[in-house]
Amino acid sequence: MTNLASGLDVAAALYPDRPAVRHQDRILTYSEFRDLASGAAELLADRGVSRGDRVGLMLPNIASFPPLYYGILRLGAVVVPMNPLLRAREIEHHVRDSAMKVLLAHSDVAQAEFATISGLCEVAAVRDQETLEQLAERASGASLLDVPGTETAVILYTSGTTGAPKGAELTHDNLSLNASVVGDMLGLTGSDVLMGCLPLFHAFGQTSAMNASVVAKATLTLVTRFDPDEVLKIVENEAVSVFEGVPTMYMALLERVGDRTSTSKLRVCVSGGASLPGEVHKRFHDTFGAQILEGYGLSETSPSATFNLPHDAKVGSIGKPIPGVELRLVNGVGDPVPCGEIGEIEIRGHNVMKGYWNQPEATSATMREGWFSTGDLARSDEDGHYFIVGRKKEVIIRGGLNIYPPEVENVLYEHPAILEAAVLGVPDDKLGEEVAAMIVLRAPAEAEEVQAFVKARLAPYKYPRLVWFADELPKGATGKILKRSIAVPDRVQHS
């Protein structure tokens, strides 16, 4: 294949007047989108950006994000998406590690955050409306650079749970094929309207929403900040047909939906980033009448690796490998495990990254003979569906017995008073680790009541001995719960 941005030129040629991107009151047609991307390429070329150069894109979901993203690609340059909430030391790491030439940063980011990168790269402020006007002035319609599909298109930095974030090199082929497969599995057409709640600087939103909508010539509606009330209005007013989110978003929508909300156009929803509790899945389907299809992937896999098809979906499952992708489960020495047994997920296929940017040792540690080791644990059933049971490093080993947090969390979500829950292991002098649960309530409940509820539904060694309540759980940019940020309060006692 070729430059990922070529898909935009195809869409603009076929459907120049079709809405491509919506954000608040601004609508970009496909021809405007293509012209703005051309203008972005011209502006960046003036700043000395050329093929292979890295360009940082530190923006929330605003109308100028897609044109700037595709403008960078038109030059054959490499996009380095960054969370606009990053602080100075994190920004410096991204800039130094990628050796980026230009950083396009949202104007809301305080100038003090860029103090440590002075002299390392040029920083250009992005003010959405003003930037769009500048891009329109420079739009030349110049053709994009035809680069091999094996060249790096995007460097996505991982969350850094095991040290400093590493940059996953994703090629034009990685991203083009992943977007096409996602579109095919969802049955996307030009009449679809996709809800862009997921951050575009994240792999999920970037591929499954933005790039997939371009491939399908559909419309992408952007939301800068997820607010369930505002999102429900947009779903109704803009006839959203495809919603993509993480479990906490679906929970929030269930809490806020009212009788006056019309979601009749909503035909399918996609959930990823974490396991969706079965109770949430059922309540959402009963409330909205739309099917939620779970998938699985990582930044290193572009991201989609598995998916539930509408006609072959199982609640609680991450589905089956997508076309062109293989998945296997292995034990601690790398041997495949039988059906029904738990093993680490390894992935091979067109979606797997080229490697970690400038980190050959880290690459070789996770990639062997084309197989990428994910660190995630799962089991399979006789029909070929896979079920995530947890992260290798998140498994709680209590007195020699393995406990997988998602199993306990699924039970907690069945309790009518519980809105959100996170289960983790904490050190214990006698047993090695103990089960703990941080919980957000929607109605009054006591710790003892919650413990009894779980104990009645799971083996006695699995119920959380430590339970405490909070107003909210720590979350990342996509709304995914960040367990590594959870600390047990001193006042919590063992039951």
DRENKE-196198 format. One line per field, with one value per residue (C-alpha): x, y, z; residue in one letter; residue number from 1. Coordinates in Angstrom, 3 decimals. Each point is the difference from the previous one (the first is absolute). Example, Ala and Ser with C-alpha at 12.3 -4.5 7.8 and 13.67 -1.06 7.14 Angstrom:
<pts>
px <- c(12.300_1.370)
py <- c(-4.500_3.440)
pz <- c(7.800_-0.660)
code <- c(A_S)
pos <- c(1_2)
</pts>
This chain:
<pts>
px <- c(0.000_1.024_-0.347_-2.826_-1.064_-0.870_-3.336_-1.017_0.711_-2.144_-2.897_0.257_-0.019_-3.057_-2.047_1.341_-3.108_-0.669_0.535_3.251_0.630_-2.367_1.082_-2.485_-1.314_2.804_-0.481_2.809_-0.979_2.349_1.315_0.621_1.651_2.346_0.803_0.736_2.312_1.766_0.353_1.432_2.596_0.985_0.386_2.091_2.174_0.705_1.231_2.449_-1.983_0.637_-0.290_0.789_0.033_-1.998_-2.734_-1.735_-3.772_-1.052_-3.694_-3.388_-2.846_-0.453_-0.760_3.617_1.320_-0.944_1.337_3.274_0.369_-0.572_2.117_3.007_-0.538_-0.276_3.633_1.091_0.776_-0.822_-2.792_0.807_-3.400_0.213_-2.486_-0.484_-0.073_3.662_2.291_3.487_2.060_-2.341_0.070_3.774_0.169_-2.184_1.969_3.450_-0.825_-1.623_2.381_-3.028_0.491_-3.222_-2.560_-3.522_-1.505_-3.382_0.057_-1.573_3.200_1.936_3.252_1.843_-0.484_2.302_2.881_2.084_-0.174_1.310_2.450_-1.049_-2.824_-2.268_-3.309_-2.977_-3.227_-3.276_-3.101_-2.761_-1.879_3.082_1.984_-2.742_0.031_3.779_-0.229_-2.726_2.193_2.859_-2.090_1.672_-1.380_3.558_0.209_1.103_3.352_-0.276_1.901_0.254_-2.595_2.815_1.172_-0.866_-3.109_-0.615_1.978_-2.415_1.467_-1.158_-1.279_3.290_-1.229_3.465_2.231_0.232_-2.504_1.220_-0.896_-1.776_0.811_-3.130_0.314_-2.344_-0.972_-0.608_-2.453_-1.635_-0.763_-1.199_-2.386_-1.328_-0.579_-1.761_-2.240_-0.871_-0.799_-2.277_-1.588_0.840_-1.415_-0.049_-3.333_1.415_0.716_2.711_0.245_3.567_0.089_3.244_3.126_1.464_3.495_-0.751_0.203_-3.661_-1.490_2.581_-0.514_-3.505_-1.634_2.015_1.810_-2.852_-2.480_2.252_0.318_-3.807_-0.608_-2.164_-0.451_1.964_-1.551_2.629_-0.468_2.836_-0.840_-2.252_-3.114_-2.831_-2.787_1.584_0.812_-3.605_-1.189_2.431_-1.036_-3.570_0.483_2.618_-1.475_3.119_-0.034_3.310_1.302_3.463_1.098_1.520_-2.052_-0.070_-1.659_-2.798_-0.503_-0.236_-2.534_-2.181_-0.037_-1.064_-2.384_-3.535_-3.365_0.327_3.253_-0.488_2.661_-1.956_2.811_2.579_0.595_3.249_2.444_3.617_1.713_3.702_2.798_-1.191_-2.449_-3.649_-1.919_-2.811_-2.553_0.894_-0.308_-3.482_-1.252_1.287_-1.676_-3.283_0.138_1.261_-0.921_3.482_2.481_3.406_2.779_3.195_3.410_3.577_3.263_2.990_1.951_2.508_-2.721_-1.374_-2.122_-2.666_0.933_-3.291_-3.656_-3.520_-2.007_-3.702_-1.152_2.602_0.342_0.346_-0.478_3.220_2.117_2.485_-1.046_2.223_3.106_-0.762_0.701_3.711_0.938_0.978_-0.307_1.314_0.177_3.286_1.281_3.059_2.430_-1.727_-1.926_-3.646_-2.608_-3.098_-3.464_-1.467_3.330_1.491_2.986_1.680_-1.304_2.438_-0.946_1.346_-1.289_-0.208_-0.922_3.172_2.333_3.374_1.585_0.712_1.646_3.766_-0.402_1.208_0.348_-3.559_-1.190_1.793_-1.289_-3.629_0.192_1.198_-0.403_-2.677_-1.999_-0.618_-0.290_-2.732_0.279_-3.773_-1.494_-2.984_-1.734_-1.826_-3.161_-0.963_-1.473_3.246_-1.041_2.524_-0.609_2.381_0.691_2.543_3.524_2.888_1.234_-3.488_-0.742_-0.510_1.745_-1.617_1.466_1.171_-3.408_-0.432_-2.783_-0.812_-1.368_-2.547_-1.830_-0.496_-0.837_-2.722_-1.717_0.350_-1.723_-3.010_-0.568_-2.729_1.764_3.343_0.760_3.702_2.540_3.673_1.511_3.722_2.482_1.739_2.941_-0.846_2.492_-1.720_-1.477_2.338_-2.859_-3.520_-3.007_-1.025_-2.819_-0.429_-3.660_-2.144_-3.617_-3.242_-1.968_0.927_1.743_2.337_3.299_-1.254_-3.052_2.179_2.320_-2.900_-1.423_3.237_0.597_-3.405_0.895_3.689_2.352_0.684_3.653_-0.966_-2.148_1.701_1.152_0.724_-2.785_-0.138_-2.175_0.975_-1.700_1.776_2.617_3.197_-0.310_2.190_-0.694_-2.406_-1.898_1.802_0.411_3.643_0.622_3.653_-1.174_-2.048_1.390_-1.669_-1.025_1.591_-3.388_-1.097_0.156_-0.025_-3.393)
py <- c(0.000_3.638_3.219_-0.209_3.511_-1.180_-1.205_3.597_0.970_-2.893_1.029_3.654_-0.937_-2.227_2.007_3.584_1.485_-2.728_1.007_-1.541_1.597_1.745_1.863_2.254_2.361_-0.725_-2.477_-0.989_-1.638_-2.553_2.515_2.555_-2.649_-0.947_3.635_0.794_-3.021_1.305_3.392_-1.646_-1.790_3.307_1.758_-2.833_-0.151_3.716_-0.903_-2.462_-3.190_-2.715_-3.754_-1.971_3.006_-0.379_2.547_0.107_0.491_0.994_0.762_-0.938_-1.016_3.205_0.626_0.729_-3.340_-2.136_2.473_0.449_-3.776_-0.689_3.009_-1.462_-3.314_1.703_1.059_-3.510_1.266_-1.880_0.984_-0.152_0.359_1.377_0.536_3.778_-0.637_-1.101_1.984_1.371_-3.107_-2.220_2.391_0.093_-3.800_-0.155_2.772_-1.364_-3.640_0.584_2.843_1.832_3.042_1.881_-0.264_1.181_0.661_1.292_3.623_-0.927_-1.783_2.338_1.322_-1.062_-3.636_0.562_1.564_-3.193_-0.530_3.423_-0.536_-3.628_0.636_2.745_0.409_1.368_0.930_-1.344_2.141_-1.956_2.613_2.108_-3.068_-1.194_3.415_-0.174_-3.467_1.142_2.884_-2.378_-2.733_-0.766_-3.376_-1.255_-3.771_-2.041_-1.773_-3.619_-1.991_-3.780_-1.457_-1.405_3.475_1.311_2.198_0.452_-0.449_-0.718_0.181_-2.665_0.902_-0.878_-2.401_-1.588_3.074_2.883_-0.156_-1.795_1.094_-2.678_0.483_-0.570_-0.085_1.313_-3.619_-0.748_2.883_-0.187_-3.702_0.294_2.838_-1.918_-3.181_1.915_1.690_-3.308_-1.713_2.868_0.207_3.694_1.934_3.604_0.509_-0.800_2.618_-1.033_1.529_1.132_0.020_-1.920_2.179_0.091_0.031_-3.532_-3.102_-0.987_3.336_0.585_-3.265_-1.164_3.433_2.512_-2.226_-2.496_2.804_1.313_-3.473_-0.395_3.608_0.429_2.958_0.392_2.096_1.193_0.661_1.865_-1.170_-2.915_1.214_-2.551_2.572_1.772_-3.278_-1.200_3.267_-0.474_-3.624_1.194_3.248_-1.264_-3.480_-1.813_-3.591_-1.313_0.688_-1.024_0.238_-1.614_-1.665_3.067_1.996_-2.543_0.044_3.799_0.004_-2.479_2.299_3.049_-1.279_1.354_-0.818_2.838_-1.261_-1.496_-2.442_-1.683_0.498_-1.615_-3.419_-1.252_0.845_-1.040_-0.429_-0.407_1.039_-2.243_-2.827_1.066_-1.482_-2.258_1.883_3.272_-1.668_-1.289_3.294_1.978_-2.296_0.096_3.797_1.043_-2.980_-0.003_-2.854_0.563_-1.913_-0.465_-0.049_-0.167_1.553_2.076_2.963_-2.528_-1.706_3.124_-0.716_-2.566_-3.674_-1.746_0.880_-1.336_-0.038_0.929_-3.493_-1.832_1.977_-1.283_2.242_0.212_-1.114_2.072_-2.010_-1.695_1.179_2.495_-1.034_-0.315_-0.261_-3.062_-0.364_-2.681_-0.587_-1.196_-1.041_1.276_-1.833_0.981_-3.204_0.207_-0.780_-2.181_1.434_1.264_0.527_3.427_1.221_3.203_1.498_0.155_1.650_-0.225_1.743_3.146_2.066_-0.611_2.967_0.283_0.208_2.446_3.196_-0.149_-2.826_-3.237_-1.795_0.809_-1.063_-3.349_-0.610_0.186_-1.175_-3.457_-1.480_2.561_-0.720_2.938_-0.877_2.136_-0.740_-0.584_-3.259_-1.714_-3.312_-1.290_-2.057_-2.755_2.527_1.940_3.008_1.502_1.325_2.376_-0.943_2.715_1.293_-2.298_2.538_0.665_-3.602_-0.162_-2.997_-0.510_-2.851_-1.666_0.297_2.158_2.594_1.969_3.501_0.148_-3.023_1.763_3.314_-1.621_-1.176_3.399_1.649_-2.234_1.696_2.642_2.589_-0.136_2.401_-0.743_-2.387_-0.855_-3.137_-0.308_-1.890_1.540_-1.440_-2.281_-1.422_-3.383_-0.692_1.954_2.029_0.888_0.976_3.664_1.949_3.729_0.781_2.915_-0.263_1.138_-0.832_-0.562_-3.255_-1.349_-1.809_-3.096_-0.147_0.190_-2.709_-2.315_0.589_-1.137_-2.845_-1.461_-0.095_-0.947_-2.357_1.302_0.821_2.451_2.554_3.326_0.160_3.705_2.243_3.781_2.562_3.057_2.753_-1.084_-2.401_1.255_-0.122_0.567_2.044_-2.547_-0.502_-3.257_-0.647_0.396_-2.600_0.981_3.352_-1.599_0.008_-1.674_2.594_-0.454_-0.197_-3.131_-3.103_-3.683_-1.617)
pz <- c(0.000_0.129_1.971_2.550_-1.021_-3.518_1.350_0.649_-3.605_-1.209_2.266_-1.069_-3.674_0.346_2.524_0.118_1.637_2.565_3.661_1.189_3.404_2.387_3.102_1.772_-2.719_-2.457_-2.860_-2.364_-3.264_-1.485_-2.546_2.767_2.151_-2.877_-0.793_3.651_0.204_-3.096_1.672_3.102_-2.132_-1.608_3.352_1.420_-3.096_0.511_3.491_-1.470_0.574_-2.550_-0.484_3.162_2.348_3.197_0.746_3.375_0.062_3.517_-0.401_1.432_-2.320_-2.011_-3.672_-0.909_1.297_-3.053_-2.635_1.893_0.448_-3.688_-0.971_1.821_-1.787_-3.412_0.366_0.829_3.496_3.216_2.396_3.718_1.752_3.550_2.797_0.514_3.753_0.053_2.259_-0.620_0.793_-2.036_-2.948_0.161_-0.124_-3.131_-1.701_0.836_-0.624_-3.393_-0.982_-1.365_-2.192_0.724_2.803_-0.841_3.430_1.076_1.094_3.341_1.067_2.282_-1.465_3.148_-1.016_-2.994_1.921_0.065_-3.794_-0.996_-2.839_-0.504_-2.445_-1.280_1.854_-1.950_1.772_-1.416_0.459_-1.662_-2.043_-0.691_-1.027_-2.343_-1.688_-0.403_-1.528_-2.397_-1.198_-0.793_-1.614_-3.313_-0.952_-0.344_-0.349_2.971_0.128_-1.059_2.618_0.477_2.327_2.125_1.025_3.449_0.033_3.720_3.208_2.847_3.482_2.418_3.450_1.633_2.690_0.040_-0.189_-2.443_-2.879_-3.120_-3.522_-2.040_-3.694_-2.069_-3.768_-2.683_-0.732_3.711_0.328_-3.440_0.280_3.593_-0.874_-3.006_1.985_2.795_-2.559_-1.645_3.302_1.058_-3.428_-0.250_-2.960_-1.096_1.724_3.440_2.647_2.452_3.453_0.683_3.801_0.145_-0.119_-3.491_1.483_1.254_-2.214_0.467_-1.045_-2.699_-1.895_0.845_-0.204_-2.067_-2.500_-0.304_-0.739_-2.799_-1.530_0.118_-1.185_3.105_2.371_3.234_2.766_2.460_3.705_1.692_3.485_0.859_1.776_0.075_-0.193_-2.961_-1.727_0.281_-1.591_-2.877_-0.483_-0.377_-1.936_-2.445_-0.500_1.182_-1.246_1.372_3.508_1.138_3.605_3.070_2.770_2.258_-2.809_-0.335_3.765_-0.031_-2.851_1.870_3.015_-2.021_-2.678_0.241_-1.528_-2.494_-1.507_-3.462_-1.091_-2.777_-2.525_2.265_-1.546_1.486_2.782_0.506_3.346_0.644_2.315_2.857_0.597_-0.145_2.955_-1.149_2.103_-1.725_-3.395_0.819_1.470_-2.975_-2.525_1.948_0.268_-3.427_-2.149_-1.532_0.055_1.593_-1.705_1.985_-1.586_1.160_-1.019_1.017_-1.312_-1.336_-2.094_-1.728_2.239_-0.991_0.373_0.820_-0.359_0.541_-3.217_0.301_-1.024_2.099_3.225_3.547_3.020_1.990_-2.923_-1.995_-3.043_-2.541_-1.868_-2.751_-3.632_-0.719_3.677_2.052_3.758_2.324_3.745_1.490_3.414_1.827_-2.288_-3.226_-0.685_-1.151_2.683_-0.568_-0.533_3.261_1.723_0.720_-1.975_-1.156_-3.237_-2.907_-3.295_-3.531_-3.125_-2.108_3.060_2.027_0.288_-1.690_3.456_2.799_-1.245_0.598_2.537_-1.614_3.346_1.049_-3.450_0.103_3.536_-1.148_-3.630_-0.989_-3.485_-0.785_3.175_2.341_3.706_1.545_3.712_0.069_1.220_-1.592_-0.593_-3.067_-0.391_-2.398_-2.465_-0.309_2.071_2.399_3.496_1.780_3.607_0.826_-0.398_0.831_2.546_1.389_0.978_3.754_1.581_3.392_1.990_-3.214_-1.713_-3.113_0.004_-3.156_0.742_-2.887_1.428_3.345_-1.692_-2.094_3.176_1.656_-2.968_0.586_3.363_-0.514_2.166_-1.816_-2.843_-0.546_1.497_-0.278_1.522_0.679_2.112_2.994_2.002_2.906_2.521_0.322_-3.424_-2.266_-1.463_1.037_-2.137_0.219_-1.638_-0.529_-0.670_-1.155_1.165_-1.602_3.156_3.669_0.865_2.666_-0.563_1.814_-2.257_-3.117_1.294_0.788_-3.483_-1.660_2.436_-0.873_-3.692_-0.107_1.804_3.531_-0.689_-2.767_1.807_0.865_3.610_-0.421_-1.257_-0.073_-1.722_-2.029_-1.982_-3.179_-1.337_-1.624_-3.800_-3.014_-3.111_-1.480_3.252_0.750_3.730_1.064_2.687_0.301_1.403_2.785_3.532_2.984_2.622_3.414_1.692_-1.865_2.167_-0.905_0.476)
code <- c(M_T_N_L_A_S_G_L_D_V_A_A_A_L_Y_P_D_R_P_A_V_R_H_Q_D_R_I_L_T_Y_S_E_F_R_D_L_A_S_G_A_A_E_L_L_A_D_R_G_V_S_R_G_D_R_V_G_L_M_L_P_N_I_A_S_F_P_P_L_Y_Y_G_I_L_R_L_G_A_V_V_V_P_M_N_P_L_L_R_A_R_E_I_E_H_H_V_R_D_S_A_M_K_V_L_L_A_H_S_D_V_A_Q_A_E_F_A_T_I_S_G_L_C_E_V_A_A_V_R_D_Q_E_T_L_E_Q_L_A_E_R_A_S_G_A_S_L_L_D_V_P_G_T_E_T_A_V_I_L_Y_T_S_G_T_T_G_A_P_K_G_A_E_L_T_H_D_N_L_S_L_N_A_S_V_V_G_D_M_L_G_L_T_G_S_D_V_L_M_G_C_L_P_L_F_H_A_F_G_Q_T_S_A_M_N_A_S_V_V_A_K_A_T_L_T_L_V_T_R_F_D_P_D_E_V_L_K_I_V_E_N_E_A_V_S_V_F_E_G_V_P_T_M_Y_M_A_L_L_E_R_V_G_D_R_T_S_T_S_K_L_R_V_C_V_S_G_G_A_S_L_P_G_E_V_H_K_R_F_H_D_T_F_G_A_Q_I_L_E_G_Y_G_L_S_E_T_S_P_S_A_T_F_N_L_P_H_D_A_K_V_G_S_I_G_K_P_I_P_G_V_E_L_R_L_V_N_G_V_G_D_P_V_P_C_G_E_I_G_E_I_E_I_R_G_H_N_V_M_K_G_Y_W_N_Q_P_E_A_T_S_A_T_M_R_E_G_W_F_S_T_G_D_L_A_R_S_D_E_D_G_H_Y_F_I_V_G_R_K_K_E_V_I_I_R_G_G_L_N_I_Y_P_P_E_V_E_N_V_L_Y_E_H_P_A_I_L_E_A_A_V_L_G_V_P_D_D_K_L_G_E_E_V_A_A_M_I_V_L_R_A_P_A_E_A_E_E_V_Q_A_F_V_K_A_R_L_A_P_Y_K_Y_P_R_L_V_W_F_A_D_E_L_P_K_G_A_T_G_K_I_L_K_R_S_I_A_V_P_D_R_V_Q_H_S)
pos <- c(1_2_3_4_5_6_7_8_9_10_11_12_13_14_15_16_17_18_19_20_21_22_23_24_25_26_27_28_29_30_31_32_33_34_35_36_37_38_39_40_41_42_43_44_45_46_47_48_49_50_51_52_53_54_55_56_57_58_59_60_61_62_63_64_65_66_67_68_69_70_71_72_73_74_75_76_77_78_79_80_81_82_83_84_85_86_87_88_89_90_91_92_93_94_95_96_97_98_99_100_101_102_103_104_105_106_107_108_109_110_111_112_113_114_115_116_117_118_119_120_121_122_123_124_125_126_127_128_129_130_131_132_133_134_135_136_137_138_139_140_141_142_143_144_145_146_147_148_149_150_151_152_153_154_155_156_157_158_159_160_161_162_163_164_165_166_167_168_169_170_171_172_173_174_175_176_177_178_179_180_181_182_183_184_185_186_187_188_189_190_191_192_193_194_195_196_197_198_199_200_201_202_203_204_205_206_207_208_209_210_211_212_213_214_215_216_217_218_219_220_221_222_223_224_225_226_227_228_229_230_231_232_233_234_235_236_237_238_239_240_241_242_243_244_245_246_247_248_249_250_251_252_253_254_255_256_257_258_259_260_261_262_263_264_265_266_267_268_269_270_271_272_273_274_275_276_277_278_279_280_281_282_283_284_285_286_287_288_289_290_291_292_293_294_295_296_297_298_299_300_301_302_303_304_305_306_307_308_309_310_311_312_313_314_315_316_317_318_319_320_321_322_323_324_325_326_327_328_329_330_331_332_333_334_335_336_337_338_339_340_341_342_343_344_345_346_347_348_349_350_351_352_353_354_355_356_357_358_359_360_361_362_363_364_365_366_367_368_369_370_371_372_373_374_375_376_377_378_379_380_381_382_383_384_385_386_387_388_389_390_391_392_393_394_395_396_397_398_399_400_401_402_403_404_405_406_407_408_409_410_411_412_413_414_415_416_417_418_419_420_421_422_423_424_425_426_427_428_429_430_431_432_433_434_435_436_437_438_439_440_441_442_443_444_445_446_447_448_449_450_451_452_453_454_455_456_457_458_459_460_461_462_463_464_465_466_467_468_469_470_471_472_473_474_475_476_477_478_479_480_481_482_483_484_485_486_487_488_489_490_491_492_493_494_495)
</pts>
